[in-house]
Amino acid sequence: MPDPAILDRLRAAVEAGFEKEVAFLQDLVRFPSLRGAEAPLQDWVHRELAARGYAMDRFTLADVPLDGHPKAAPMVDADPARSVQVVATHRAANPTGRSLILQGHIDVVPEGPHAMWTHPPYAAVIRDGWLYGRGAHDMKAGVAAMVFAMDAIRAAGLEPAADVYLQTVTEEESTGNGALATLLRGYRAEAALVPEPTGHAITRSQTGTIWFRLKVRGVPVHVMVAQDGTNAIMSAYALINALYAHTKVLNQVGRDDPWYGATDPIKFNPGIIRGGDWASSTPSWCEVDCRIGLLPGTTPQEAMAGVEAVVREAAKGDSFLANNPPEITWHGFQTDPYVLEPGSEAEAVLAAAHQAVHGGAMPERRSTAVNDARYYGLYMGVPGLCYGPRGEGAHGFDERTSLADLRTCTLTIAAFIADWCGVRAAS
Amino acid sequence: MPDPAILDRLRAAVEAGFEKEVAFLQDLVRFPSLRGAEAPLQDWVHRELAARGYAMDRFTLADVPLDGHPKAAPMVDADPARSVQVVATHRAANPTGRSLILQGHIDVVPEGPHAMWTHPPYAAVIRDGWLYGRGAHDMKAGVAAMVFAMDAIRAAGLEPAADVYLQTVTEEESTGNGALATLLRGYRAEAALVPEPTGHAITRSQTGTIWFRLKVRGVPVHVMVAQDGTNAIMSAYALINALYAHTKVLNQVGRDDPWYGATDPIKFNPGIIRGGDWASSTPSWCEVDCRIGLLPGTTPQEAMAGVEAVVREAAKGDSFLANNPPEITWHGFQTDPYVLEPGSEAEAVLAAAHQAVHGGAMPERRSTAVNDARYYGLYMGVPGLCYGPRGEGAHGFDERTSLADLRTCTLTIAAFIADWCGVRAAS
């Protein structure tokens, strides 16, 4: 439980810095940091954090031994050498507290047709207490919160009494390789906080995720039988339907899962489709980029084998696919599910900070999507806390973050750092 | 019936020129004259025909008043100013015979994945009597045949005793605007021959064709219900299925058609699909480029109204589309069906030439696709003869034309010209 006097000093410091924090978040949102295009934003973050006096480390995914690592996910559509990671270190003199990683991803997902947005997706417009933009919510608000939580501690005349690593990573939306790269670079701590926009709830569990690309190719049947649907686009549709049916079965089998129960937590999504070259030619190819989840207790390899079996079986029943077996490319996520085991000291300290700021117990959520916290919990052996601000519209139109919640979240994180790491008068 | 002596002279001339004709066809095939990229080939054809002494005319679709013409089709994905047409005129001194248009299109459809081809699609490889390549069959072989039929007449020391227009056009595979442009430019004749690769059969009838693009857009439902299929890709499939059902009904209604009977002549094809931006985001958009046929007796406007009604009705039954009505863009063909009425003098002359070369009656075919001959029959009021060489793989892989059939077809066309236009000793 944070010292009330320190909490007051932190609250005043967050307040005093909040205008600057919002401007910082607007700057973050104005970078269209789509996959493969994050480097300019990371360069800017590097300058911002260097100016604060942190020890800086900037490296790419090509600088760490990802190749052949059992937890590295394939990067089919992105170049590791262009994927820049930033780590800013507060190195405590004579550390007495517990070390901490604060990590946020700065990659964003595609914004879709701009006409569907009320405000341009990279304009960072503020209206009625909301800041709008692709990534404002997922998760640049969290990045701003963790940077300004540290700023608030310093502005209050304090400094953490333990090592703190501020990390901004890429690839959270596609592979997780950015987070993995920080581990391969050697960064370790006694806890990690990933301030994804959870609406001030602790993430108790996350399902795993598999990405795959279905490739249907082959010599099409004659246009004389085109109306029978024996074309690559229609055959891809048969595979999609089979995968929906597979998902239903998986959710039935998993209805006694201790973390999710009968909530149909496994989501299948055909997210991208492309196929054919000409309206008057029977399409000879079709590709579908898909995502499917997996429950705790299932390995990515098991989930992948399941997808392979379903596609193989469905192909047998399609006159086109039977002669032209579809290919599956694993082109992204191969993610383990993760459960934050209840009862850790780190979670208790976070819950106390939450209680002090919000005046109530910290709620918990069970996520049907992934976040990077799994790396710290599963591969580093420390609590991976996923907790952060409140917003709406992740991956959708009019994505936005609540500025009032950004303020309370920043204070909560500052209080958590102060309690977990300890604070002392700044040197 | 062509004069036997003249036929012998033409046969010898075709024979003597055949090596050059095959080389000419190879040159044609080596141009990747996809839609929008036909101009370099048309420039080359222009030089080739100018060198033969024809009066030349070269113009683009922007040079004729297509805009607002009732039979012009919309060109959504192509620039009229880049679409070059070529007309080479043999202007007879004191014409005594009947004038003739010989017309071929030089646009080709996309070749699809090159890995599916035995020989590279633009390499014009010859093997075992076949010339391979995109467009070799549809319809550059016919273009070579008409050019070298005229060459043979000259090489035999003769010339047509009437005006002959050799025309190479674009847009046959997408709108028909190339052929229409030659009419708008003013070209007329007493008959027209379009040597599409019919395998030496006369085309008695052709169905019409409509192109349309379905655009599904909207705010997707939350990923929490992603497994219910309420996403733009799945909603597009619902529309496709409704259009397949519509096609089945149209074929049932049309089963007493005098030209097609119960052969299911109306073909529906979803030829291109694209949608979504990210495997882990519910897709908010999907577009499908489609083609559907129409029977003689139906107007394009009626067929379009039918598509609109089906899409509107299908949208009502889809939870996504009900709130986000799909759009239809008419982005190409709006083609009338055409029947070559039996009994014309032009057809009789062609049948006689066929008989003389092939030793049997000219067979007839009923096509479920379009060709440019309709322009001459429907809008110029003269017989639009569609008859040409033999090949395989139109719009598919390993498209190829038979060289033996190219030879006989060239002779047949030369004999037809000689009989229809009359010939006299070259001046």
Chai-1 contact restraints between the chains, C-beta under 6 A:
chainA,res_idxA,chainB,res_idxB,connection_type,confidence,min_distance_angstrom,max_distance_angstrom,comment,restraint_id
A,V109,B,W278,contact,1.0,0.0,6.0,A-B,restraint_1
A,V109,B,S281,contact,1.0,0.0,6.0,A-B,restraint_2
A,P110,B,D277,contact,1.0,0.0,6.0,A-B,restraint_3
A,P110,B,W278,contact,1.0,0.0,6.0,A-B,restraint_4
A,G112,B,D277,contact,1.0,0.0,6.0,A-B,restraint_5
A,G112,B,S284,contact,1.0,0.0,6.0,A-B,restraint_6
A,P113,B,W285,contact,1.0,0.0,6.0,A-B,restraint_7
A,W211,B,A279,contact,1.0,0.0,6.0,A-B,restraint_8
A,V219,B,F397,contact,1.0,0.0,6.0,A-B,restraint_9
A,A226,B,K267,contact,1.0,0.0,6.0,A-B,restraint_10
A,A226,B,N269,contact,1.0,0.0,6.0,A-B,restraint_11
A,Q227,B,T247,contact,1.0,0.0,6.0,A-B,restraint_12
A,Q227,B,K267,contact,1.0,0.0,6.0,A-B,restraint_13
A,Q227,B,F268,contact,1.0,0.0,6.0,A-B,restraint_14
A,I233,B,P270,contact,1.0,0.0,6.0,A-B,restraint_15
A,I233,B,I273,contact,1.0,0.0,6.0,A-B,restraint_16
A,Y237,B,Y237,contact,1.0,0.0,6.0,A-B,restraint_17
A,T247,B,Q227,contact,1.0,0.0,6.0,A-B,restraint_18
A,K267,B,A226,contact,1.0,0.0,6.0,A-B,restraint_19
A,K267,B,Q227,contact,1.0,0.0,6.0,A-B,restraint_20
A,F268,B,Q227,contact,1.0,0.0,6.0,A-B,restraint_21
A,N269,B,A226,contact,1.0,0.0,6.0,A-B,restraint_22
A,P270,B,I233,contact,1.0,0.0,6.0,A-B,restraint_23
A,G271,B,G276,contact,1.0,0.0,6.0,A-B,restraint_24
A,G271,B,W278,contact,1.0,0.0,6.0,A-B,restraint_25
A,G271,B,A279,contact,1.0,0.0,6.0,A-B,restraint_26
A,G271,B,S281,contact,1.0,0.0,6.0,A-B,restraint_27
A,G271,B,P283,contact,1.0,0.0,6.0,A-B,restraint_28
A,I272,B,G276,contact,1.0,0.0,6.0,A-B,restraint_29
A,I273,B,I233,contact,1.0,0.0,6.0,A-B,restraint_30
A,I273,B,I273,contact,1.0,0.0,6.0,A-B,restraint_31
A,I273,B,G275,contact,1.0,0.0,6.0,A-B,restraint_32
A,R274,B,R274,contact,1.0,0.0,6.0,A-B,restraint_33
A,G275,B,I273,contact,1.0,0.0,6.0,A-B,restraint_34
A,G276,B,G271,contact,1.0,0.0,6.0,A-B,restraint_35
A,G276,B,I272,contact,1.0,0.0,6.0,A-B,restraint_36
A,D277,B,P110,contact,1.0,0.0,6.0,A-B,restraint_37
A,D277,B,G112,contact,1.0,0.0,6.0,A-B,restraint_38
A,W278,B,V109,contact,1.0,0.0,6.0,A-B,restraint_39
A,W278,B,P110,contact,1.0,0.0,6.0,A-B,restraint_40
A,W278,B,G271,contact,1.0,0.0,6.0,A-B,restraint_41
A,A279,B,W211,contact,1.0,0.0,6.0,A-B,restraint_42
A,A279,B,G271,contact,1.0,0.0,6.0,A-B,restraint_43
A,A279,B,D289,contact,1.0,0.0,6.0,A-B,restraint_44
A,A279,B,R291,contact,1.0,0.0,6.0,A-B,restraint_45
A,S280,B,R291,contact,1.0,0.0,6.0,A-B,restraint_46
A,S281,B,V109,contact,1.0,0.0,6.0,A-B,restraint_47
A,S281,B,G271,contact,1.0,0.0,6.0,A-B,restraint_48
A,S281,B,H395,contact,1.0,0.0,6.0,A-B,restraint_49
A,P283,B,G271,contact,1.0,0.0,6.0,A-B,restraint_50
A,S284,B,G112,contact,1.0,0.0,6.0,A-B,restraint_51
A,W285,B,P113,contact,1.0,0.0,6.0,A-B,restraint_52
A,D289,B,A279,contact,1.0,0.0,6.0,A-B,restraint_53
A,R291,B,A279,contact,1.0,0.0,6.0,A-B,restraint_54
A,R291,B,S280,contact,1.0,0.0,6.0,A-B,restraint_55
A,H395,B,S281,contact,1.0,0.0,6.0,A-B,restraint_56
A,F397,B,V219,contact,1.0,0.0,6.0,A-B,restraint_57
